[in-house]
Amino acid sequence: MATSDSDGALPASSEAAASGWDDGTEAIGDSDEPDSSSSSSSSSSFVFGETVAVQRPRARYASYSVPPPAAAAGAQQQQQQQQQQHHRGARSGPPRRARGASAPALQDGAAAAAAAAAAAAESWDKRFATFKVRCIWTLILVALFFIVLAAGHAYCMLLVLSLIVAIYKEIIQVSIHLNIRVYIHLRKCSSTFAGLGLPWGLLRLRGLDPLLLQQMRSYHSLGVYAAGFGGFVGFVLSLQKARLRSQFSQLGVTLGVLLFVVSQSLIQIANIYSGLLWFFFPVSLVIINDIAAYLFGTACGRRRLIHLSPKKTVEGFAAAAATLLWGWLAAQQLQQHPLFFCPQPFISLRPFAALHELSCSPSPVYVPRCADALLQRFGLLQQQPPLLQQQHQLHLRQLALLRQQQAANNQAAAAAEQLGLLRQIQQQLRREQQHHQQQQHALALQLQQHQHLHPGPAEPPPHARQQQQHLLHQQHQHLQLQLQQQQQQQRELEEEMHLHDREVAQLQQQQQQLLQRVDLLQQERDQTAAQEKQICTSLFESPFSFHALVLASFAAFFAPFGGFFASGFKRAVRIKDFGYFIPGHGGVTDRFDCQVVMGLFTFLYQKTFVPQVGEAEAAARRTAQQQ
């Protein structure tokens, strides 16, 4: 039996409204506050124990009904007329009294227009206040980041670990918001996964016994597995029949956070010790992209990019051009400073020591070269073979000079290390010399006092007098012998100090010669680079400049999907922000969600397409171990 449209199946939107489920158009996430009525009238979708909690329909959708077609058409026509009158009034100034229109109707229209203007002004004031708070805290965070960056590699590593702990804590609190019980044994179990970051730390622990360090590295993988398996056994033993779904739900949340957040974020430690360039540059790309997207989206954002977050607009996404420009300009500057391109071979906790101690020759990936041969390979340029051969020879000459400069730098570093050891020995010898001088002075005083010794006023027997004189004579000889020994040791110390002084002078001279050779090689490299640049007809840039464009493109177009994923997760659990740690920005997860994606991509890209960085890091580590 056929049914009419009015009595039959409802449209999709009406069905969703009548059933109490929204159709995905509610703005909950990055921009809007969570609806209190919806949170109070709906229960969690997780299942606890043996009971299944079903989401209840919300009251604002339960009372919704489909209007009759005629009534809907009349309401739509009336709304269109009101909009036309509003536009005509905006163009022609104050609304004129229409024929047949009453004075109360005009007053209502004016009141509505005034209310709309007041709402717009209030919205603008609120946006400006939010913008002011965000700007202040952005400057504070950037200043703190530069201070940590200047402090050195170890402090950057501690910053990353602190952010990982904060992100993990915020996401676990979301599970509390979902009424999932957080068990203590799960937290203890998850902490063992932090051992994934130890392989990069163990290779750089300086000052430990090499045998102990080798044993730690040998048993590290098995130890991490044993710790993780111990947590797994503890979880199985803690299972309770009435809470199985709750426990496995929490385990899924914990493993998901460890897999997608903790493990990927720990990769940043490897990027830090490969050179601060591979840590600071990707982080700065994401920061610049976020700032540009916020400014562009606030100023001229009109079209929504995704439905998960109304604040993410197409205009904000188009701000990627600023990220690409920053990537190109920043790469030109960062690859010129040893603080950024030199790898750190060991962990040093001395703050700001890397600013004046870290030095090395740049890797070939940071050396500029002509791109004529590359463009001709892809058919974008036609160049004469002799000119290409000359460019290739000049570049090979530049690389040979770079290797010689690296060897001279290593020799100069070894000489500086030996010089420091010799100076420490000199200080120790000077302290011993001062000690011997004090002992000689004390012995001389004792001898002087011993010479003036004489028997007492009572005349002793002859036999006792002879014994007393013999004893005084023995003591006098013993003091003279000690004084001679001290003088001999003093002469030996002086000779040894003289030898060390000559060695120090020779090492200083050798170090100066090596540094002069490094300067001469640098000048010759600059001349060779100038000759190659002179005959180059296209781009003359280092390979890292083009790698920087790839990283900037990923940060501009693909890293934001980490933020989109976080927005979808927040919308799924009906929260606005992960936390309120940073005023105007939300929680730590809200600010660093894209950094997780960017750090892992940087690590994989470097290992795949820039192996020279890993080779330079291994060479620096071997040199440090030899020293």
LINDA-V487241 format. One record per pair of residues at least 12 apart in sequence whose ideal C-beta (glycine too) atoms are under 6 Angstrom apart, sorted by sequence separation. I is the first residue (numbers start at 1). GAP is how many residues later the second one is. D is the distance in Angstrom with one decimal. If there is no record, write none. Layout:
i=I gap=GAP d=D
i=I gap=GAP d=D
//
This chain:
i=301 gap=12 d=3.4
i=305 gap=12 d=5.3
i=578 gap=12 d=5.4
i=42 gap=13 d=4.9
i=577 gap=13 d=5.4
i=42 gap=14 d=5.7
i=95 gap=14 d=5.9
i=202 gap=14 d=5.8
i=301 gap=14 d=4.6
i=41 gap=15 d=5.9
i=202 gap=15 d=5.3
i=300 gap=15 d=5.0
i=301 gap=15 d=5.5
i=373 gap=15 d=5.4
i=297 gap=16 d=4.6
i=342 gap=16 d=4.9
i=41 gap=17 d=5.0
i=297 gap=18 d=5.9
i=342 gap=18 d=4.2
i=296 gap=19 d=5.2
i=297 gap=19 d=3.1
i=339 gap=19 d=5.9
i=453 gap=19 d=5.9
i=38 gap=20 d=5.2
i=296 gap=20 d=5.0
i=338 gap=20 d=5.8
i=338 gap=21 d=5.1
i=341 gap=21 d=5.5
i=370 gap=21 d=4.9
i=293 gap=23 d=3.9
i=296 gap=23 d=4.1
i=341 gap=25 d=5.5
i=293 gap=26 d=4.7
i=369 gap=26 d=5.0
i=450 gap=26 d=5.4
i=292 gap=27 d=3.7
i=566 gap=27 d=4.2
i=195 gap=29 d=4.3
i=292 gap=30 d=3.9
i=563 gap=30 d=5.1
i=335 gap=31 d=4.4
i=562 gap=31 d=4.8
i=563 gap=31 d=5.2
i=447 gap=32 d=5.0
i=562 gap=32 d=4.5
i=446 gap=33 d=5.5
i=289 gap=34 d=4.3
i=192 gap=35 d=3.8
i=288 gap=35 d=5.4
i=364 gap=35 d=5.9
i=559 gap=35 d=4.5
i=562 gap=35 d=3.9
i=192 gap=36 d=5.6
i=443 gap=36 d=5.7
i=20 gap=37 d=2.0
i=20 gap=38 d=5.9
i=285 gap=38 d=5.9
i=288 gap=38 d=4.6
i=559 gap=38 d=5.1
i=192 gap=39 d=5.7
i=443 gap=39 d=5.5
i=559 gap=39 d=4.7
i=443 gap=40 d=4.5
i=20 gap=41 d=5.4
i=361 gap=41 d=5.9
i=20 gap=42 d=5.7
i=189 gap=42 d=2.8
i=285 gap=42 d=5.8
i=555 gap=43 d=5.8
i=17 gap=44 d=4.9
i=361 gap=44 d=4.7
i=361 gap=45 d=4.0
i=440 gap=46 d=4.8
i=17 gap=47 d=4.3
i=439 gap=47 d=5.3
i=554 gap=47 d=5.6
i=361 gap=48 d=5.3
i=185 gap=49 d=5.1
i=436 gap=50 d=5.4
i=14 gap=52 d=4.9
i=185 gap=53 d=5.6
i=436 gap=53 d=5.7
i=436 gap=54 d=4.9
i=277 gap=57 d=5.3
i=433 gap=60 d=5.0
i=432 gap=61 d=6.0
i=277 gap=63 d=4.0
i=186 gap=64 d=5.9
i=190 gap=64 d=5.1
i=276 gap=64 d=4.9
i=277 gap=64 d=5.2
i=429 gap=64 d=5.7
i=181 gap=65 d=5.6
i=193 gap=65 d=4.9
i=180 gap=66 d=6.0
i=275 gap=66 d=5.3
i=196 gap=67 d=5.8
i=186 gap=68 d=5.4
i=190 gap=68 d=5.9
i=275 gap=68 d=5.1
i=429 gap=68 d=5.0
i=180 gap=69 d=5.4
i=197 gap=69 d=4.0
i=200 gap=69 d=4.9
i=274 gap=69 d=5.6
i=180 gap=70 d=5.2
i=196 gap=70 d=5.4
i=200 gap=70 d=5.0
i=273 gap=71 d=5.3
i=197 gap=72 d=5.4
i=426 gap=74 d=5.4
i=175 gap=78 d=4.8
i=422 gap=78 d=5.6
i=422 gap=81 d=5.8
i=422 gap=82 d=5.1
i=171 gap=86 d=5.0
i=419 gap=88 d=4.7
i=168 gap=89 d=5.8
i=418 gap=89 d=5.9
i=415 gap=92 d=5.3
i=167 gap=94 d=5.6
i=415 gap=95 d=5.4
i=415 gap=96 d=4.4
i=164 gap=98 d=5.7
i=412 gap=99 d=5.6
i=164 gap=101 d=4.8
i=412 gap=102 d=4.0
i=411 gap=103 d=5.3
i=412 gap=103 d=5.7
i=408 gap=106 d=5.2
i=160 gap=108 d=4.8
i=408 gap=109 d=5.0
i=409 gap=109 d=6.0
i=408 gap=110 d=4.9
i=157 gap=112 d=5.3
i=405 gap=113 d=5.7
i=157 gap=115 d=5.7
i=156 gap=116 d=5.0
i=405 gap=116 d=4.3
i=404 gap=117 d=5.6
i=153 gap=119 d=5.3
i=153 gap=120 d=5.9
i=401 gap=120 d=5.3
i=401 gap=123 d=5.6
i=401 gap=124 d=4.7
i=398 gap=127 d=5.7
i=398 gap=130 d=4.7
i=397 gap=131 d=5.3
i=44 gap=134 d=5.5
i=394 gap=134 d=5.6
i=44 gap=135 d=5.1
i=394 gap=137 d=5.7
i=394 gap=138 d=4.2
i=206 gap=140 d=4.0
i=391 gap=141 d=5.9
i=204 gap=142 d=4.6
i=204 gap=143 d=4.8
i=370 gap=162 d=5.7
i=375 gap=163 d=5.5
i=372 gap=165 d=6.0
i=370 gap=166 d=3.7
i=372 gap=166 d=5.2
i=371 gap=167 d=5.1
i=371 gap=168 d=4.3
i=370 gap=170 d=5.4
i=368 gap=172 d=5.6
i=368 gap=173 d=5.7
i=368 gap=174 d=4.7
i=367 gap=175 d=5.8
i=366 gap=176 d=5.2
i=365 gap=178 d=5.0
i=366 gap=178 d=5.4
i=365 gap=179 d=5.1
i=153 gap=191 d=4.4
i=49 gap=193 d=4.6
i=154 gap=193 d=5.4
i=154 gap=195 d=5.3
i=47 gap=198 d=4.6
i=48 gap=198 d=5.2
i=151 gap=200 d=4.5
i=151 gap=201 d=5.8
i=150 gap=202 d=5.9
i=152 gap=202 d=4.5
i=46 gap=203 d=5.6
i=335 gap=209 d=5.3
i=417 gap=210 d=4.8
i=331 gap=213 d=6.0
i=410 gap=213 d=5.7
i=331 gap=214 d=5.0
i=331 gap=217 d=3.6
i=327 gap=221 d=4.9
i=327 gap=225 d=2.9
i=324 gap=228 d=5.0
i=323 gap=229 d=5.4
i=323 gap=232 d=5.8
i=323 gap=233 d=4.1
i=320 gap=236 d=3.2
i=320 gap=237 d=6.0
i=365 gap=245 d=5.6
i=365 gap=247 d=4.7
i=364 gap=248 d=5.5
i=363 gap=249 d=4.7
i=363 gap=253 d=4.6
i=306 gap=258 d=6.0
i=309 gap=258 d=4.4
i=308 gap=259 d=4.5
i=308 gap=260 d=4.9
i=308 gap=263 d=5.6
i=289 gap=266 d=5.4
i=285 gap=267 d=5.5
i=289 gap=267 d=5.5
i=282 gap=269 d=5.8
i=286 gap=269 d=5.3
i=285 gap=270 d=3.7
i=286 gap=273 d=5.8
i=343 gap=273 d=6.0
i=343 gap=274 d=4.1
i=345 gap=275 d=4.3
i=345 gap=276 d=4.4
i=343 gap=277 d=5.0
i=31 gap=278 d=5.9
i=346 gap=278 d=5.5
i=29 gap=279 d=5.8
i=30 gap=279 d=4.1
i=31 gap=279 d=4.7
i=345 gap=279 d=3.8
i=29 gap=280 d=4.9
i=31 gap=280 d=4.2
i=30 gap=281 d=5.4
i=27 gap=283 d=5.0
i=286 gap=308 d=4.9
i=286 gap=309 d=5.6
i=286 gap=312 d=5.3
i=282 gap=316 d=4.9
i=282 gap=320 d=4.6
i=278 gap=328 d=6.0
i=265 gap=331 d=5.5
i=268 gap=331 d=4.4
i=271 gap=331 d=5.7
i=264 gap=332 d=5.1
i=267 gap=332 d=5.4
i=271 gap=332 d=5.7
i=267 gap=333 d=5.3
i=270 gap=333 d=5.9
i=261 gap=335 d=5.9
i=264 gap=336 d=4.5
i=267 gap=336 d=4.5
i=274 gap=339 d=5.5
i=274 gap=343 d=5.4
i=178 gap=395 d=5.9
i=174 gap=399 d=5.7
i=170 gap=408 d=4.3
i=170 gap=409 d=4.7
i=170 gap=417 d=4.9
i=170 gap=419 d=4.9
i=167 gap=421 d=5.5
i=166 gap=422 d=4.2
i=167 gap=422 d=4.9
i=163 gap=429 d=5.9
i=137 gap=445 d=5.9
i=137 gap=446 d=5.6
i=137 gap=447 d=5.3
i=133 gap=450 d=5.6
i=134 gap=450 d=4.1
i=133 gap=451 d=3.7
i=30 gap=537 d=5.2
i=29 gap=538 d=4.9
i=34 gap=540 d=5.4
i=29 gap=541 d=5.1
i=29 gap=542 d=4.3
i=34 gap=542 d=5.5
i=28 gap=543 d=5.3
i=33 gap=543 d=5.8
i=28 gap=546 d=5.7
//
